[in-house]
Amino acid sequence: MATPNYSYEKRQRELAKKRKAEEKRQRKLSGKPDEPDSPDEPQADGEAAPAPTDPAAPQT
Protein backbone atom coordinates (compact mmCIF):
# COMPACT_ATOMS: atom_id res chain seq x y z
CA MET A 1 0.00 0.00 0.00
CA ALA A 2 1.32 3.43 -0.95
CA THR A 3 1.92 6.00 1.76
CA PRO A 4 0.04 9.30 1.61
CA ASN A 5 1.97 12.32 0.40
CA TYR A 6 1.28 14.74 3.23
CA SER A 7 3.53 17.47 1.87
CA TYR A 8 1.53 17.53 -1.38
CA GLU A 9 -1.75 17.81 0.55
CA LYS A 10 -0.32 20.59 2.72
CA ARG A 11 0.90 22.47 -0.35
CA GLN A 12 -2.54 22.21 -1.95
CA ARG A 13 -4.17 23.63 1.20
CA GLU A 14 -1.67 26.50 1.24
CA LEU A 15 -2.34 27.27 -2.41
CA ALA A 16 -6.09 27.26 -1.79
CA LYS A 17 -5.63 29.70 1.11
CA LYS A 18 -3.52 32.00 -1.06
CA ARG A 19 -6.09 31.85 -3.86
CA LYS A 20 -8.91 32.69 -1.47
CA ALA A 21 -6.94 35.56 0.10
CA GLU A 22 -6.16 36.98 -3.34
CA GLU A 23 -9.83 36.82 -4.36
CA LYS A 24 -10.78 38.62 -1.16
CA ARG A 25 -8.13 41.29 -1.79
CA GLN A 26 -9.43 41.80 -5.33
CA ARG A 27 -13.01 42.20 -4.02
CA LYS A 28 -11.82 44.80 -1.51
CA LEU A 29 -9.93 46.72 -4.18
CA SER A 30 -12.88 46.75 -6.55
CA GLY A 31 -15.04 48.28 -3.81
CA LYS A 32 -18.01 46.07 -4.57
CA PRO A 33 -19.72 44.54 -1.55
CA ASP A 34 -20.36 40.82 -1.56
CA GLU A 35 -23.78 40.08 -2.96
CA PRO A 36 -25.72 37.68 -0.74
CA ASP A 37 -27.21 34.62 -2.37
CA SER A 38 -30.79 35.04 -3.41
CA PRO A 39 -33.17 32.79 -1.46
CA ASP A 40 -34.39 31.20 -4.71
CA GLU A 41 -31.08 29.48 -5.45
CA PRO A 42 -30.12 26.19 -3.77
CA GLN A 43 -27.20 26.37 -1.38
CA ALA A 44 -23.82 24.85 -2.18
CA ASP A 45 -24.37 21.80 0.03
CA GLY A 46 -27.39 20.73 -2.04
CA GLU A 47 -30.08 21.82 0.38
CA ALA A 48 -32.74 24.27 -0.69
CA ALA A 49 -32.75 27.67 0.95
CA PRO A 50 -35.59 28.19 3.43
CA ALA A 51 -38.57 30.03 1.98
CA PRO A 52 -38.97 33.61 3.17
CA THR A 53 -41.88 34.10 5.51
CA ASP A 54 -44.33 36.95 5.17
CA PRO A 55 -45.45 38.19 8.61
CA ALA A 56 -48.65 39.68 7.05
CA ALA A 57 -49.70 36.33 5.58
CA PRO A 58 -52.27 34.35 7.59
CA GLN A 59 -50.89 31.29 9.37
CA THR A 60 -52.56 27.97 8.48
PyMOL Python script that loads the backbone (N, CA, C, O; Angstrom):
from pymol import cmd

cmd.read_pdbstr("""\
ATOM      1  N   MET A   1       0.838  -1.181   0.000  1.00  0.00           N
ATOM      2  CA  MET A   1       0.000   0.000   0.000  1.00  0.00           C
ATOM      3  C   MET A   1       0.888   1.252   0.000  1.00  0.00           C
ATOM      4  O   MET A   1       1.864   1.335   0.746  1.00  0.00           O
ATOM      5  N   ALA A   2       0.539   2.202  -0.832  1.00  0.00           N
ATOM      6  CA  ALA A   2       1.320   3.431  -0.945  1.00  0.00           C
ATOM      7  C   ALA A   2       1.070   4.332   0.257  1.00  0.00           C
ATOM      8  O   ALA A   2      -0.023   4.344   0.823  1.00  0.00           O
ATOM      9  N   THR A   3       2.081   5.074   0.631  1.00  0.00           N
ATOM     10  CA  THR A   3       1.921   6.004   1.760  1.00  0.00           C
ATOM     11  C   THR A   3       1.396   7.335   1.244  1.00  0.00           C
ATOM     12  O   THR A   3       1.727   7.748   0.132  1.00  0.00           O
ATOM     13  N   PRO A   4       0.581   8.005   2.048  1.00  0.00           N
ATOM     14  CA  PRO A   4       0.045   9.296   1.613  1.00  0.00           C
ATOM     15  C   PRO A   4       1.142  10.358   1.547  1.00  0.00           C
ATOM     16  O   PRO A   4       2.078  10.360   2.346  1.00  0.00           O
ATOM     17  N   ASN A   5       1.002  11.245   0.590  1.00  0.00           N
ATOM     18  CA  ASN A   5       1.968  12.318   0.401  1.00  0.00           C
ATOM     19  C   ASN A   5       1.460  13.551   1.134  1.00  0.00           C
ATOM     20  O   ASN A   5       0.768  14.387   0.553  1.00  0.00           O
ATOM     21  N   TYR A   6       1.803  13.659   2.407  1.00  0.00           N
ATOM     22  CA  TYR A   6       1.277  14.743   3.232  1.00  0.00           C
ATOM     23  C   TYR A   6       1.783  16.114   2.785  1.00  0.00           C
ATOM     24  O   TYR A   6       1.062  17.107   2.890  1.00  0.00           O
ATOM     25  N   SER A   7       2.996  16.169   2.297  1.00  0.00           N
ATOM     26  CA  SER A   7       3.526  17.468   1.873  1.00  0.00           C
ATOM     27  C   SER A   7       2.762  17.996   0.659  1.00  0.00           C
ATOM     28  O   SER A   7       2.568  19.205   0.532  1.00  0.00           O
ATOM     29  N   TYR A   8       2.327  17.106  -0.231  1.00  0.00           N
ATOM     30  CA  TYR A   8       1.532  17.526  -1.378  1.00  0.00           C
ATOM     31  C   TYR A   8       0.187  18.078  -0.908  1.00  0.00           C
ATOM     32  O   TYR A   8      -0.258  19.127  -1.373  1.00  0.00           O
ATOM     33  N   GLU A   9      -0.460  17.357   0.027  1.00  0.00           N
ATOM     34  CA  GLU A   9      -1.751  17.806   0.550  1.00  0.00           C
ATOM     35  C   GLU A   9      -1.618  19.151   1.252  1.00  0.00           C
ATOM     36  O   GLU A   9      -2.475  20.020   1.099  1.00  0.00           O
ATOM     37  N   LYS A  10      -0.550  19.325   2.020  1.00  0.00           N
ATOM     38  CA  LYS A  10      -0.323  20.593   2.721  1.00  0.00           C
ATOM     39  C   LYS A  10      -0.116  21.718   1.717  1.00  0.00           C
ATOM     40  O   LYS A  10      -0.653  22.812   1.889  1.00  0.00           O
ATOM     41  N   ARG A  11       0.646  21.459   0.688  1.00  0.00           N
ATOM     42  CA  ARG A  11       0.899  22.471  -0.346  1.00  0.00           C
ATOM     43  C   ARG A  11      -0.398  22.879  -1.036  1.00  0.00           C
ATOM     44  O   ARG A  11      -0.611  24.058  -1.319  1.00  0.00           O
ATOM     45  N   GLN A  12      -1.267  21.903  -1.308  1.00  0.00           N
ATOM     46  CA  GLN A  12      -2.540  22.215  -1.951  1.00  0.00           C
ATOM     47  C   GLN A  12      -3.407  23.084  -1.053  1.00  0.00           C
ATOM     48  O   GLN A  12      -4.067  24.004  -1.535  1.00  0.00           O
ATOM     49  N   ARG A  13      -3.413  22.801   0.263  1.00  0.00           N
ATOM     50  CA  ARG A  13      -4.172  23.634   1.202  1.00  0.00           C
ATOM     51  C   ARG A  13      -3.621  25.053   1.233  1.00  0.00           C
ATOM     52  O   ARG A  13      -4.382  26.020   1.255  1.00  0.00           O
ATOM     53  N   GLU A  14      -2.291  25.174   1.236  1.00  0.00           N
ATOM     54  CA  GLU A  14      -1.667  26.504   1.242  1.00  0.00           C
ATOM     55  C   GLU A  14      -2.020  27.278  -0.021  1.00  0.00           C
ATOM     56  O   GLU A  14      -2.320  28.470   0.044  1.00  0.00           O
ATOM     57  N   LEU A  15      -1.986  26.608  -1.168  1.00  0.00           N
ATOM     58  CA  LEU A  15      -2.337  27.274  -2.414  1.00  0.00           C
ATOM     59  C   LEU A  15      -3.798  27.715  -2.415  1.00  0.00           C
ATOM     60  O   LEU A  15      -4.120  28.791  -2.918  1.00  0.00           O
ATOM     61  N   ALA A  16      -4.672  26.901  -1.864  1.00  0.00           N
ATOM     62  CA  ALA A  16      -6.089  27.261  -1.793  1.00  0.00           C
ATOM     63  C   ALA A  16      -6.276  28.481  -0.894  1.00  0.00           C
ATOM     64  O   ALA A  16      -7.074  29.364  -1.206  1.00  0.00           O
ATOM     65  N   LYS A  17      -5.545  28.535   0.219  1.00  0.00           N
ATOM     66  CA  LYS A  17      -5.625  29.699   1.115  1.00  0.00           C
ATOM     67  C   LYS A  17      -5.153  30.959   0.396  1.00  0.00           C
ATOM     68  O   LYS A  17      -5.784  32.011   0.492  1.00  0.00           O
ATOM     69  N   LYS A  18      -4.036  30.843  -0.326  1.00  0.00           N
ATOM     70  CA  LYS A  18      -3.516  31.998  -1.062  1.00  0.00           C
ATOM     71  C   LYS A  18      -4.509  32.469  -2.110  1.00  0.00           C
ATOM     72  O   LYS A  18      -4.725  33.669  -2.278  1.00  0.00           O
ATOM     73  N   ARG A  19      -5.114  31.515  -2.818  1.00  0.00           N
ATOM     74  CA  ARG A  19      -6.086  31.847  -3.857  1.00  0.00           C
ATOM     75  C   ARG A  19      -7.285  32.587  -3.247  1.00  0.00           C
ATOM     76  O   ARG A  19      -7.756  33.585  -3.792  1.00  0.00           O
ATOM     77  N   LYS A  20      -7.760  32.086  -2.124  1.00  0.00           N
ATOM     78  CA  LYS A  20      -8.907  32.688  -1.465  1.00  0.00           C
ATOM     79  C   LYS A  20      -8.555  34.094  -0.962  1.00  0.00           C
ATOM     80  O   LYS A  20      -9.354  35.021  -1.098  1.00  0.00           O
ATOM     81  N   ALA A  21      -7.371  34.249  -0.387  1.00  0.00           N
ATOM     82  CA  ALA A  21      -6.943  35.557   0.103  1.00  0.00           C
ATOM     83  C   ALA A  21      -6.810  36.552  -1.046  1.00  0.00           C
ATOM     84  O   ALA A  21      -7.164  37.722  -0.898  1.00  0.00           O
ATOM     85  N   GLU A  22      -6.307  36.100  -2.178  1.00  0.00           N
ATOM     86  CA  GLU A  22      -6.161  36.979  -3.338  1.00  0.00           C
ATOM     87  C   GLU A  22      -7.523  37.409  -3.874  1.00  0.00           C
ATOM     88  O   GLU A  22      -7.708  38.567  -4.249  1.00  0.00           O
ATOM     89  N   GLU A  23      -8.481  36.472  -3.910  1.00  0.00           N
ATOM     90  CA  GLU A  23      -9.829  36.824  -4.365  1.00  0.00           C
ATOM     91  C   GLU A  23     -10.459  37.850  -3.426  1.00  0.00           C
ATOM     92  O   GLU A  23     -11.131  38.778  -3.875  1.00  0.00           O
ATOM     93  N   LYS A  24     -10.242  37.683  -2.141  1.00  0.00           N
ATOM     94  CA  LYS A  24     -10.780  38.624  -1.159  1.00  0.00           C
ATOM     95  C   LYS A  24     -10.137  39.998  -1.345  1.00  0.00           C
ATOM     96  O   LYS A  24     -10.818  41.021  -1.271  1.00  0.00           O
ATOM     97  N   ARG A  25      -8.834  40.019  -1.585  1.00  0.00           N
ATOM     98  CA  ARG A  25      -8.133  41.286  -1.793  1.00  0.00           C
ATOM     99  C   ARG A  25      -8.659  41.994  -3.036  1.00  0.00           C
ATOM    100  O   ARG A  25      -8.834  43.212  -3.040  1.00  0.00           O
ATOM    101  N   GLN A  26      -8.912  41.215  -4.097  1.00  0.00           N
ATOM    102  CA  GLN A  26      -9.433  41.798  -5.330  1.00  0.00           C
ATOM    103  C   GLN A  26     -10.832  42.384  -5.112  1.00  0.00           C
ATOM    104  O   GLN A  26     -11.155  43.447  -5.643  1.00  0.00           O
ATOM    105  N   ARG A  27     -11.662  41.679  -4.323  1.00  0.00           N
ATOM    106  CA  ARG A  27     -13.007  42.195  -4.025  1.00  0.00           C
ATOM    107  C   ARG A  27     -12.915  43.502  -3.253  1.00  0.00           C
ATOM    108  O   ARG A  27     -13.671  44.437  -3.516  1.00  0.00           O
ATOM    109  N   LYS A  28     -11.985  43.569  -2.296  1.00  0.00           N
ATOM    110  CA  LYS A  28     -11.825  44.796  -1.515  1.00  0.00           C
ATOM    111  C   LYS A  28     -11.368  45.947  -2.407  1.00  0.00           C
ATOM    112  O   LYS A  28     -11.858  47.069  -2.275  1.00  0.00           O
ATOM    113  N   LEU A  29     -10.446  45.678  -3.301  1.00  0.00           N
ATOM    114  CA  LEU A  29      -9.932  46.718  -4.184  1.00  0.00           C
ATOM    115  C   LEU A  29     -10.993  47.222  -5.149  1.00  0.00           C
ATOM    116  O   LEU A  29     -11.022  48.406  -5.483  1.00  0.00           O
ATOM    117  N   SER A  30     -11.860  46.330  -5.595  1.00  0.00           N
ATOM    118  CA  SER A  30     -12.883  46.749  -6.548  1.00  0.00           C
ATOM    119  C   SER A  30     -13.964  47.577  -5.869  1.00  0.00           C
ATOM    120  O   SER A  30     -14.690  48.308  -6.541  1.00  0.00           O
ATOM    121  N   GLY A  31     -14.082  47.474  -4.546  1.00  0.00           N
ATOM    122  CA  GLY A  31     -15.040  48.279  -3.812  1.00  0.00           C
ATOM    123  C   GLY A  31     -16.454  47.773  -3.882  1.00  0.00           C
ATOM    124  O   GLY A  31     -17.369  48.440  -3.401  1.00  0.00           O
ATOM    125  N   LYS A  32     -16.660  46.624  -4.462  1.00  0.00           N
ATOM    126  CA  LYS A  32     -18.005  46.072  -4.565  1.00  0.00           C
ATOM    127  C   LYS A  32     -18.268  45.202  -3.344  1.00  0.00           C
ATOM    128  O   LYS A  32     -17.450  44.345  -3.011  1.00  0.00           O
ATOM    129  N   PRO A  33     -19.391  45.408  -2.673  1.00  0.00           N
ATOM    130  CA  PRO A  33     -19.718  44.539  -1.546  1.00  0.00           C
ATOM    131  C   PRO A  33     -20.132  43.162  -2.043  1.00  0.00           C
ATOM    132  O   PRO A  33     -20.614  43.007  -3.165  1.00  0.00           O
ATOM    133  N   ASP A  34     -19.934  42.170  -1.190  1.00  0.00           N
ATOM    134  CA  ASP A  34     -20.362  40.816  -1.559  1.00  0.00           C
ATOM    135  C   ASP A  34     -21.869  40.786  -1.696  1.00  0.00           C
ATOM    136  O   ASP A  34     -22.588  41.294  -0.835  1.00  0.00           O
ATOM    137  N   GLU A  35     -22.344  40.198  -2.767  1.00  0.00           N
ATOM    138  CA  GLU A  35     -23.781  40.077  -2.963  1.00  0.00           C
ATOM    139  C   GLU A  35     -24.249  38.807  -2.271  1.00  0.00           C
ATOM    140  O   GLU A  35     -23.714  37.732  -2.544  1.00  0.00           O
ATOM    141  N   PRO A  36     -25.233  38.901  -1.383  1.00  0.00           N
ATOM    142  CA  PRO A  36     -25.722  37.683  -0.742  1.00  0.00           C
ATOM    143  C   PRO A  36     -26.479  36.818  -1.742  1.00  0.00           C
ATOM    144  O   PRO A  36     -27.046  37.318  -2.713  1.00  0.00           O
ATOM    145  N   ASP A  37     -26.478  35.537  -1.492  1.00  0.00           N
ATOM    146  CA  ASP A  37     -27.208  34.624  -2.372  1.00  0.00           C
ATOM    147  C   ASP A  37     -28.687  34.926  -2.292  1.00  0.00           C
ATOM    148  O   ASP A  37     -29.215  35.228  -1.222  1.00  0.00           O
ATOM    149  N   SER A  38     -29.349  34.844  -3.425  1.00  0.00           N
ATOM    150  CA  SER A  38     -30.789  35.041  -3.409  1.00  0.00           C
ATOM    151  C   SER A  38     -31.428  33.800  -2.799  1.00  0.00           C
ATOM    152  O   SER A  38     -30.894  32.701  -2.949  1.00  0.00           O
ATOM    153  N   PRO A  39     -32.551  33.949  -2.118  1.00  0.00           N
ATOM    154  CA  PRO A  39     -33.166  32.792  -1.459  1.00  0.00           C
ATOM    155  C   PRO A  39     -33.731  31.773  -2.433  1.00  0.00           C
ATOM    156  O   PRO A  39     -34.066  30.662  -2.022  1.00  0.00           O
ATOM    157  N   ASP A  40     -33.848  32.117  -3.716  1.00  0.00           N
ATOM    158  CA  ASP A  40     -34.391  31.204  -4.706  1.00  0.00           C
ATOM    159  C   ASP A  40     -33.400  30.107  -5.082  1.00  0.00           C
ATOM    160  O   ASP A  40     -33.801  29.001  -5.445  1.00  0.00           O
ATOM    161  N   GLU A  41     -32.100  30.414  -4.996  1.00  0.00           N
ATOM    162  CA  GLU A  41     -31.081  29.479  -5.446  1.00  0.00           C
ATOM    163  C   GLU A  41     -30.766  28.444  -4.371  1.00  0.00           C
ATOM    164  O   GLU A  41     -30.752  28.777  -3.186  1.00  0.00           O
ATOM    165  N   PRO A  42     -30.513  27.192  -4.764  1.00  0.00           N
ATOM    166  CA  PRO A  42     -30.121  26.185  -3.774  1.00  0.00           C
ATOM    167  C   PRO A  42     -28.735  26.509  -3.225  1.00  0.00           C
ATOM    168  O   PRO A  42     -27.910  27.110  -3.914  1.00  0.00           O
ATOM    169  N   GLN A  43     -28.489  26.114  -1.999  1.00  0.00           N
ATOM    170  CA  GLN A  43     -27.202  26.371  -1.381  1.00  0.00           C
ATOM    171  C   GLN A  43     -26.181  25.379  -1.899  1.00  0.00           C
ATOM    172  O   GLN A  43     -26.535  24.385  -2.532  1.00  0.00           O
ATOM    173  N   ALA A  44     -24.899  25.651  -1.627  1.00  0.00           N
ATOM    174  CA  ALA A  44     -23.815  24.849  -2.178  1.00  0.00           C
ATOM    175  C   ALA A  44     -23.846  23.409  -1.686  1.00  0.00           C
ATOM    176  O   ALA A  44     -23.391  22.516  -2.400  1.00  0.00           O
ATOM    177  N   ASP A  45     -24.370  23.152  -0.484  1.00  0.00           N
ATOM    178  CA  ASP A  45     -24.366  21.800   0.033  1.00  0.00           C
ATOM    179  C   ASP A  45     -25.529  20.963  -0.473  1.00  0.00           C
ATOM    180  O   ASP A  45     -25.716  19.836  -0.015  1.00  0.00           O
ATOM    181  N   GLY A  46     -26.324  21.494  -1.418  1.00  0.00           N
ATOM    182  CA  GLY A  46     -27.387  20.732  -2.035  1.00  0.00           C
ATOM    183  C   GLY A  46     -28.739  20.911  -1.385  1.00  0.00           C
ATOM    184  O   GLY A  46     -29.741  20.423  -1.907  1.00  0.00           O
ATOM    185  N   GLU A  47     -28.794  21.596  -0.264  1.00  0.00           N
ATOM    186  CA  GLU A  47     -30.080  21.816   0.383  1.00  0.00           C
ATOM    187  C   GLU A  47     -30.714  23.084  -0.167  1.00  0.00           C
ATOM    188  O   GLU A  47     -30.018  24.032  -0.531  1.00  0.00           O
ATOM    189  N   ALA A  48     -32.025  23.091  -0.221  1.00  0.00           N
ATOM    190  CA  ALA A  48     -32.737  24.273  -0.694  1.00  0.00           C
ATOM    191  C   ALA A  48     -32.739  25.331   0.404  1.00  0.00           C
ATOM    192  O   ALA A  48     -32.774  25.014   1.593  1.00  0.00           O
ATOM    193  N   ALA A  49     -32.702  26.577  -0.012  1.00  0.00           N
ATOM    194  CA  ALA A  49     -32.753  27.673   0.946  1.00  0.00           C
ATOM    195  C   ALA A  49     -34.149  27.741   1.553  1.00  0.00           C
ATOM    196  O   ALA A  49     -35.129  27.467   0.860  1.00  0.00           O
ATOM    197  N   PRO A  50     -34.263  28.100   2.826  1.00  0.00           N
ATOM    198  CA  PRO A  50     -35.590  28.190   3.431  1.00  0.00           C
ATOM    199  C   PRO A  50     -36.405  29.300   2.772  1.00  0.00           C
ATOM    200  O   PRO A  50     -35.872  30.349   2.411  1.00  0.00           O
ATOM    201  N   ALA A  51     -37.689  29.054   2.624  1.00  0.00           N
ATOM    202  CA  ALA A  51     -38.566  30.028   1.981  1.00  0.00           C
ATOM    203  C   ALA A  51     -38.753  31.235   2.901  1.00  0.00           C
ATOM    204  O   ALA A  51     -38.900  31.073   4.113  1.00  0.00           O
ATOM    205  N   PRO A  52     -38.749  32.433   2.338  1.00  0.00           N
ATOM    206  CA  PRO A  52     -38.968  33.606   3.172  1.00  0.00           C
ATOM    207  C   PRO A  52     -40.402  33.614   3.695  1.00  0.00           C
ATOM    208  O   PRO A  52     -41.338  33.223   2.998  1.00  0.00           O
ATOM    209  N   THR A  53     -40.548  34.062   4.922  1.00  0.00           N
ATOM    210  CA  THR A  53     -41.880  34.095   5.515  1.00  0.00           C
ATOM    211  C   THR A  53     -42.408  35.510   5.479  1.00  0.00           C
ATOM    212  O   THR A  53     -41.662  36.465   5.699  1.00  0.00           O
ATOM    213  N   ASP A  54     -43.681  35.648   5.207  1.00  0.00           N
ATOM    214  CA  ASP A  54     -44.325  36.947   5.171  1.00  0.00           C
ATOM    215  C   ASP A  54     -45.123  37.113   6.458  1.00  0.00           C
ATOM    216  O   ASP A  54     -46.091  36.382   6.667  1.00  0.00           O
ATOM    217  N   PRO A  55     -44.749  38.052   7.330  1.00  0.00           N
ATOM    218  CA  PRO A  55     -45.450  38.195   8.606  1.00  0.00           C
ATOM    219  C   PRO A  55     -46.916  38.629   8.424  1.00  0.00           C
ATOM    220  O   PRO A  55     -47.728  38.414   9.324  1.00  0.00           O
ATOM    221  N   ALA A  56     -47.266  39.231   7.284  1.00  0.00           N
ATOM    222  CA  ALA A  56     -48.646  39.682   7.051  1.00  0.00           C
ATOM    223  C   ALA A  56     -49.517  38.529   6.553  1.00  0.00           C
ATOM    224  O   ALA A  56     -50.744  38.634   6.583  1.00  0.00           O
ATOM    225  N   ALA A  57     -48.919  37.448   6.102  1.00  0.00           N
ATOM    226  CA  ALA A  57     -49.696  36.330   5.578  1.00  0.00           C
ATOM    227  C   ALA A  57     -50.359  35.570   6.732  1.00  0.00           C
ATOM    228  O   ALA A  57     -49.755  35.407   7.792  1.00  0.00           O
ATOM    229  N   PRO A  58     -51.584  35.110   6.533  1.00  0.00           N
ATOM    230  CA  PRO A  58     -52.268  34.353   7.591  1.00  0.00           C
ATOM    231  C   PRO A  58     -51.592  32.996   7.793  1.00  0.00           C
ATOM    232  O   PRO A  58     -51.174  32.348   6.832  1.00  0.00           O
ATOM    233  N   GLN A  59     -51.492  32.581   9.041  1.00  0.00           N
ATOM    234  CA  GLN A  59     -50.895  31.293   9.368  1.00  0.00           C
ATOM    235  C   GLN A  59     -51.946  30.204   9.253  1.00  0.00           C
ATOM    236  O   GLN A  59     -53.068  30.375   9.729  1.00  0.00           O
ATOM    237  N   THR A  60     -51.596  29.078   8.622  1.00  0.00           N
ATOM    238  CA  THR A  60     -52.556  27.965   8.482  1.00  0.00           C
ATOM    239  C   THR A  60     -52.107  26.784   9.284  1.00  0.00           C
ATOM    240  O   THR A  60     -52.780  25.754   9.295  1.00  0.00           O
TER     241      THR A  60
END
""", "prot")
cmd.dss("prot")
cmd.show_as("cartoon", "prot")
cmd.util.cbc("prot")
cmd.orient("prot")
